[in-house]
Amino acid sequence: MRTISRKGDIKIEWEACKEVFDNEKMDLFIDTFHKRILSQKVKFPLLEYCAEEIYKLLPSDTQITFCDAIEKLKTEGGNVILGKVLQLRLPQHFNQSLEKATEYISKADIWYVCDIIGERVLGYALLHYPHKTLPEYQKLSSHSTNWVVRSLGAGGHYAIKKGLEKKEVQQLFEVLLTMANTNDKEVRQGVGWAAKTTAKFHPDLITHFEDGIENKDKVANWFRKKIEIGLNRNDYAKGS
């Protein structure tokens, strides 16, 4: 396995893939992309560059066919491609992008699938289209697949870190509280991540929700511990 960490090197590999592209012969293009890029160790920003080029090259009605094939290959880098392509499709295909992200995450066999796609699709959507995305978060919070629920935490963390408005963070935290009593390890990881980031960036919201957080019948101790870590990081950032 080769490591590709330079833009110039990935451009060479991408051009080789581009040369074989034929919308009527997608299998050859996918196979070449898999061998030359996805089978190598490529830095995530360079994979995102490839996804942007794929988005420009492939006709809109072919992009999902391509993504479905990439998902089946089960490569780590493939998740970056899926997440970025779906992210780029959000303005014109919002509902479909969220549905496909949910589908791909539900088929995960390892934790990083939810985090990679969750940040790039669910998190990006939450940050840029909060009014459309928050109701979807509410629906997905009761999804039957724990990977999908975990991805909400990854997405929430991303959106908060990138500057999600406080009023939307408050609505997101209300959703997180509904999942704060789970014993599922994967859900705890994702939800706890978003809760910790909420406390770090918006400690006043923790004060606002104090009664709910301290309700030991509805909120497990792990959730309070994540909140505590976030508050401590806020104090540290302020030099307290």
Residue pairs with C-beta under 8 A, 6 or more apart in sequence:
1 39
1 40
1 41
2 40
2 41
3 40
3 41
3 42
4 10
4 13
4 37
4 40
4 41
4 42
4 43
4 46
5 42
5 43
5 46
6 46
7 46
7 49
10 37
10 42
10 46
10 49
10 50
13 36
13 37
13 40
14 37
14 49
14 50
14 53
16 32
16 36
17 29
17 32
17 33
17 36
17 37
18 53
18 57
20 28
20 29
20 32
21 29
21 57
21 58
22 28
22 29
23 58
23 59
23 62
26 62
26 65
26 66
26 69
29 66
30 66
30 69
30 70
33 50
33 70
34 73
34 75
37 47
37 50
37 77
38 70
38 73
38 75
38 77
38 78
38 81
39 75
42 50
42 77
44 77
44 80
47 77
47 80
47 81
47 84
48 80
48 84
50 81
51 80
51 81
51 83
51 84
51 85
51 88
52 84
52 88
54 63
54 66
54 81
54 85
55 63
55 84
55 85
55 88
55 89
58 66
60 89
60 92
60 93
63 85
63 89
64 96
64 100
66 85
67 81
67 82
67 85
67 86
67 100
67 104
70 78
70 81
70 82
71 78
71 82
71 104
71 107
74 109
76 112
76 116
79 104
79 112
79 113
79 116
79 117
80 116
80 120
82 100
82 101
82 104
82 117
83 101
83 116
83 117
83 119
83 120
83 121
84 120
86 97
86 100
86 101
86 117
86 120
86 121
87 97
87 120
87 121
87 124
87 125
89 96
89 97
90 97
90 121
90 124
90 125
90 128
90 129
94 125
94 129
94 132
97 121
97 125
98 121
98 122
98 125
98 133
98 136
101 117
101 118
101 121
101 122
101 151
102 140
102 143
102 148
104 113
104 117
105 113
105 114
105 117
105 118
105 145
105 147
105 148
105 151
106 143
106 145
106 147
106 148
107 113
108 114
108 147
111 147
111 150
111 186
111 189
113 147
114 147
114 148
114 150
114 151
114 154
114 186
114 190
115 150
115 151
115 154
115 190
117 151
118 150
118 151
118 152
118 153
118 154
118 155
118 158
118 190
119 154
119 155
119 157
119 158
121 155
122 133
122 137
122 151
122 152
122 154
122 155
123 154
123 155
123 156
123 157
123 158
123 159
123 162
124 155
124 158
124 159
125 132
125 133
125 136
125 155
126 133
126 134
126 137
126 155
126 156
126 158
126 159
126 164
126 168
126 172
127 158
127 159
127 162
127 163
127 164
130 159
130 164
130 165
130 168
130 171
134 168
134 171
134 172
134 175
137 152
137 155
137 156
137 172
137 175
138 175
140 148
140 149
140 152
141 149
141 152
141 175
141 178
141 179
143 149
146 184
146 186
146 187
147 186
149 179
149 184
149 186
149 187
149 190
149 191
150 186
150 187
150 189
150 190
150 191
151 190
152 175
152 179
152 190
152 191
152 194
153 176
153 187
153 189
153 190
153 191
153 192
153 193
153 194
153 195
154 190
154 193
154 194
155 194
156 172
156 176
156 193
156 194
156 197
156 198
157 193
157 194
157 196
157 197
159 168
159 172
160 169
160 172
160 194
160 197
160 198
160 201
160 202
161 197
161 201
164 172
166 202
166 205
169 198
169 201
169 202
169 205
170 205
170 208
172 194
172 198
173 195
173 198
173 205
173 209
176 191
176 194
176 195
176 198
177 209
177 212
177 213
177 218
177 219
179 187
179 191
180 191
180 195
180 213
180 218
180 219
180 220
180 223
181 218
181 219
181 220
181 223
182 188
182 191
182 220
183 220
188 222
191 223
192 222
192 223
192 225
192 226
193 226
195 223
195 226
195 227
195 230
196 226
196 227
196 229
196 230
196 233
197 230
198 205
198 206
198 227
198 230
199 205
199 206
199 226
199 227
199 228
199 229
199 230
199 231
199 233
199 234
200 230
200 231
200 233
200 234
200 237
201 234
203 230
203 231
203 234
206 213
206 227
206 230
206 231
212 218
212 219
213 219
213 223
213 224
213 227
214 224
